[in-house]
Amino acid sequence: MAGGRLASMIIALALLAPSAAFAEVELPNPAAFANAMERGDVERAAAWLDAGLSPDFLGSRIGSGLMIGAWEGKIELMRLFISRGADINQTNANGETALTLAAWRGNLEAARWLVERGARINVPARQWSPLHYAVLAGQTSVVDYLIAEGANINALSTNGSSVLMLAVHEGRQELAQKLIDLGADRTPKNDWGDGALEWAMRNNNLTIARMLAEPEQFKAALNEPREKWGAPTGSLAMSEELQALLAMRETLRERRMTTVAIDRRIAAERARIVRARLDQQAPAARATTLEITASRRPGQAQSVRLVPAPARADAPANRKAVPGAKAKAAAGKRQGGR
């Protein structure tokens, strides 16, 4: 009799144990989720999902578990979230998908894994595509893969910049040549009226400019006053994150350790800075006109004044700040011709 009661108690405890364990799991806030996923904590992710967490839950950084897995190149984490129903084409606050993030970071294996499971390579018009990010960050192997899989080499970003324009902006001569050889359109201009040739001339990258222009067009560009093109716009801006990454790289170099992984992170951070600037920037300053008025009659007044270049009619008055960037400074109102 006593043995029977004991057996019943053991069975009852066994049945209650899963419920008790389930009740102990506390669902994460966005910051805790991001921290755990960036560490690649697959076990904790599975426990949260078992406890009812949405597979498309967004962390405070990067995005969903699938996006973080793609960014970090953690296939096991990606596999877990896909198996629980994660949307492979979900976007974060910046409009970035898991494939976009894998391309940005140069994680070729993760990019291939996502494409094989239905991730969209191309995006609707006037959006940043995975190919934009791969070119911007100089991730050549991912660029080659995406193009081979049908990526649109003439896709335009939110501000109308083409993939070729981004290669030119960053001075990536080999990628620019590759895109030109594949037939990329050299003529698009963004919301500020700038195109690939303007950016090449502005950054004094004459080799790329020659690649972009017909001989007569290139000769005419060389004859223009330097001031016409404005100040260089290469990605020279610095962030706290980039400073820390560069310091880490120097430490690794001094210790004769590989810098492959840190170089990918540096490229990704540079790309983030450039995207933020491209999405927010006002048009580059143009040369002003020197207007001189005078009379041939003696004793008449003369005057000299600078006339600023007129504002572009198609330049938006305001630019929206990129969500998720570390420095979320308000873009403020920008006047088109300033």
Secondary structure, DSSP 8 states (H G I E B T S, - for coil): -HHHHHHHHHHHHHHHHHHHHHHH-----HHHHHHHHHTT-HHHHHHHHHTT--TT-B-SSS-BHHHHHHHHT-HHHHHHHHHTT--TT---TTS--HHHHHHHHT-HHHHHHHHHTT--SS-SSSS--HHHHHHHTT-HHHHHHHHHTT--TT-B-TTS-BHHHHHHHTT-HHHHHHHHHTT--S--B-TTS-BHHHHHHHTT-HHHHHHHS-HHHHHHHHHS-GGGG-S--SS----HHHHHHHHHHHHHHHTT---HHHHHHHHHHHHHHHHHHHHH--------EEEEE--SSTT---EEEEE-----TTS-SB----TT-SS-----B--TT-
